[in-house]
Amino acid sequence: MRAYPLVASAALIALSAACSASPDKANAGESAAAADPIASAVAAPSRTPANTARDTYRHPAETLAFFGVKPGDTVVELWPGGGWYTEILAPLTRAGGGTLYAAAPEGRLKTIEAWQAGKPDVYGAVKLAEFPNKGGAKVPDGSADVVLTFRNVHNWRFAGTDNTAEAFRQIYAMLKPGGTLGVVDHRLPEDMDSALEEKSGYMKRSSIVGFAEAAGFKLAGESDVNANPRDTHDYEKGVWTLPPTLTNKDVDKAKYQAIGESDRMTLKFVKPAS
């Protein structure tokens, strides 16, 4: 009978130790999150499940780290579309005292505007601008630390080489000296027909580097973090054959899902400091 109080006492001691250790573990976890603000933004509860499910293809933490994005930066996201990266960049810059611009043609920021109205605590500070600028609100020249564009250069290319060149000139103008341009886009192998750039959604690395360098940028690095060797780049309906669009719907759906999202180049350019 005397053993029971001893067992109970031991259990109480163990429970007490566990409880006293818990705050330390919690504080360690919080410190780790604070030490990696990009990881914290990727894990933000305001992100939608449909978007977080695509992290496995888009590698947002690794991509933003490669581009050197910091919480206190003035960041410009070009053509955010449905706001996949905006869901990460807004809490990142808000927490760090930075500034986030969402810049797109007039009328193409409706998703962000709706989020600002519905979740002002998350998106209220996002500034809206027109890009390419044709006289509307603009990102001030020489104000941005980082400009990011995810899978958009091919869209500019559809409007012609002159429009693409003008887009890169405007990006160059909005960046501070020493600022960074981060580009992710669908990769067209160099040995494939360049005419595919006009309809397939894929772009050659050499083409993007050419537009950037003509505007004054220097290539500072590139990463294979978003590469996909399973992508054959040769679909009749272009890159939209693959997830998430799946233009062919149920036809060969399993095949394209097994390939995953497109093979993408990840290029980092800098505006020379002088």
SVG drawing of the C-alpha trace seen along z (x, -y; Angstrom):
<svg xmlns="http://www.w3.org/2000/svg" viewBox="-14 -60 44 62">
<polyline fill="none" stroke="black" stroke-width="0.4" points="0.0,0.0 2.9,-2.3 4.1,-2.1 1.2,-4.0 2.0,-7.4 5.6,-6.9 4.4,-6.3 2.0,-9.2 4.8,-11.4 7.1,-10.3 4.4,-11.1 3.8,-14.5 7.5,-15.2 7.7,-14.1 4.6,-16.2 6.1,-19.2 9.4,-18.8 7.5,-18.5 5.5,-21.6 8.5,-23.6 10.4,-22.5 7.5,-23.4 8.0,-27.2 11.6,-26.7 10.7,-24.6 8.0,-27.1 10.4,-29.9 13.0,-28.0 10.4,-27.5 9.4,-31.1 13.1,-32.1 13.7,-29.8 10.7,-31.3 11.9,-34.8 15.3,-33.9 13.8,-32.9 11.2,-35.4 10.7,-33.9 9.8,-30.6 7.4,-32.3 5.7,-34.1 5.4,-30.9 3.7,-29.3 1.4,-32.3 -2.1,-31.2 -3.6,-33.7 -2.4,-31.6 -5.1,-29.5 -4.8,-25.7 -5.0,-25.5 -1.9,-27.7 0.1,-26.0 -0.5,-22.7 1.6,-24.0 4.7,-24.8 6.1,-21.5 6.4,-22.7 7.1,-26.4 9.6,-26.3 8.7,-29.8 11.1,-29.8 14.1,-28.7 13.2,-31.0 12.8,-34.1 16.0,-33.3 17.9,-32.9 16.7,-36.4 17.8,-37.8 14.4,-39.2 14.5,-40.7 11.5,-41.7 12.5,-45.4 12.8,-45.7 10.7,-47.7 9.5,-44.8 7.6,-45.0 5.6,-42.0 4.8,-42.4 1.6,-41.0 0.5,-39.1 -2.5,-37.6 -4.3,-35.4 -1.8,-36.5 0.0,-33.3 3.2,-35.0 1.4,-38.0 0.1,-35.7 3.7,-35.3 5.2,-38.7 2.4,-40.7 3.0,-39.2 6.8,-39.1 7.1,-42.8 4.4,-43.8 6.3,-42.0 9.6,-43.5 8.5,-47.1 9.0,-46.8 6.8,-47.9 5.1,-45.7 3.9,-47.0 1.6,-45.0 2.0,-46.2 0.0,-45.2 -2.0,-46.7 -5.0,-48.8 -7.9,-46.5 -5.7,-43.5 -5.4,-43.9 -8.9,-43.0 -7.9,-40.0 -5.5,-42.1 -8.1,-44.9 -10.7,-42.4 -8.2,-41.0 -7.4,-44.5 -11.1,-45.1 -11.6,-41.7 -8.4,-41.3 -7.0,-44.8 -4.8,-43.5 -2.9,-41.4 -3.1,-43.2 -4.1,-46.8 -0.6,-48.1 0.0,-46.7 0.5,-49.6 -1.0,-49.3 0.7,-50.5 0.3,-50.3 2.8,-48.2 3.8,-48.7 3.2,-52.2 1.1,-54.3 0.4,-57.3 -1.3,-55.8 0.1,-55.3 3.6,-54.0 6.4,-52.6 8.7,-55.6 11.9,-55.5 14.9,-54.3 12.7,-53.2 12.7,-49.4 15.2,-47.0 13.8,-44.0 11.5,-43.5 10.0,-40.0 8.2,-38.5 6.9,-34.9 6.0,-33.3 5.2,-36.6 8.0,-37.4 6.4,-35.0 3.2,-37.0 5.1,-40.2 6.7,-38.4 3.3,-37.6 2.8,-41.3 6.0,-41.6 9.7,-42.2 9.3,-46.0 6.8,-45.7 9.1,-43.2 12.1,-45.5 10.0,-48.4 8.9,-46.3 12.6,-45.6 13.5,-49.3 10.7,-50.2 11.9,-47.6 15.4,-48.9 14.2,-52.5 12.2,-51.5 15.1,-49.7 17.7,-51.3 21.3,-51.1 22.4,-47.6 18.8,-46.4 17.7,-42.9 15.4,-41.6 14.2,-38.1 12.7,-36.2 11.1,-32.8 9.7,-31.5 8.9,-28.4 12.2,-27.3 12.4,-26.6 15.5,-24.5 18.0,-26.4 18.0,-23.9 14.2,-24.2 12.6,-26.6 12.5,-30.2 9.2,-30.7 7.7,-28.6 8.2,-31.7 5.4,-33.4 2.7,-30.8 3.9,-28.0 4.4,-29.9 8.0,-28.8 11.0,-31.2 14.6,-30.6 17.1,-31.5 19.2,-33.4 16.1,-35.5 15.4,-36.6 19.1,-37.3 19.2,-39.3 16.2,-41.5 17.6,-42.1 21.1,-42.9 19.8,-45.3 18.1,-47.2 21.3,-47.5 21.1,-44.5 23.9,-42.1 23.2,-38.4 24.2,-37.7 23.2,-34.1 20.8,-31.3 19.3,-28.4 17.7,-25.0 15.4,-25.1 12.4,-25.3 13.7,-23.0 11.7,-19.9 13.5,-17.4 10.3,-15.5 8.9,-18.3 9.4,-17.6 8.5,-21.2 6.7,-20.0 3.0,-20.0 0.6,-21.0 -1.3,-23.3 1.9,-24.7 2.8,-24.9 -0.9,-25.0 -1.1,-21.3 0.6,-20.7 -0.7,-21.4 -2.2,-23.5 -4.1,-24.5 -4.4,-21.0 -5.9,-22.4 -6.7,-18.9 -8.8,-18.3 -9.2,-14.5 -7.3,-13.5 -4.0,-12.0 -4.5,-13.8 -2.6,-11.2 0.3,-11.5 0.6,-15.3 0.0,-15.2 3.0,-12.8 5.1,-15.3 4.0,-18.1 4.3,-21.8 6.7,-23.1 10.4,-23.2 11.4,-26.7 14.5,-28.8 15.2,-31.0 17.4,-34.0 18.8,-36.8 19.8,-40.1 21.2,-43.2 21.2,-46.8 24.8,-48.0 25.5,-50.2 27.3,-52.7"/>
</svg>
